[in-house]
């Protein structure tokens, strides 16, 4: 369970991005974070990843204060974050190699960490076996993002954070990876939090949608979207209804 307890965060002396902001997400939920540019979407994701610290208040995950990046959290960035001089296989195995180097110290790897040879399994699951010996510059954007997903899931996270992961992809590839993400979320029983600026993507990926406004964000606005993450949701009337509601809410904001 994720809890933001009266969180405040600001850059320098400017207007706080979040001010006395409280919000929670339960294990296994799929959330989308939506809002206009500059509203704090990516900032919130980095706070949840432990890459930034609150100015005031606290973040709890499973009842424990978040004071640094936790080994069970996976973060997937918009620009993939792949090493250009490493192959798909080497990129997918990078996090596992680092964990093996540090060992089960509770910081870089879980205290119960045991190395497993699951990299090729994930490459096969994500359709990347034929690309294993290629470099990022030799594969498509969709394949690069699949490599980033493989690198993260190799580490068996329980919380998956994604920062506008499909925004640079063409529409068919984006839809394919959205569907894949939902399959993996259900399969791995993950808590999923996706930052997006696209209303349609938020409607597809978020059973709950946290709608942020221009700073300061004080009270969370949560839109329930229970039919999301179900097969053929794009073709259901509920999909159009939630898109309309999100547009209306954003226009009001």
Buried (B, 14 or more C-beta within 10 A) or exposed (E): EBBBBEBBBBEEEEEBBBBBBBBEBEEBBBBBBBBEEEBBBBBBBBBBBBBBEBBEBBBBBEEEEBEEEBBBBBBBBBEBBBEEEBBBBBBBBBBBEEBBEEEBEEEBBBEEBEEEEBBBEBBEBBBBEEBBEBBBEEBEBBBBBBBBBBBBBBBBBBBBBBBBBBEBBEEEBBBBBBEBBBEBBEEBEBBBBBBBBBBBBBBBBBBBBBBBBBBBBEEBBBBEBEBBBEEEBEEBEBBEEBBEBBEEBBEEE
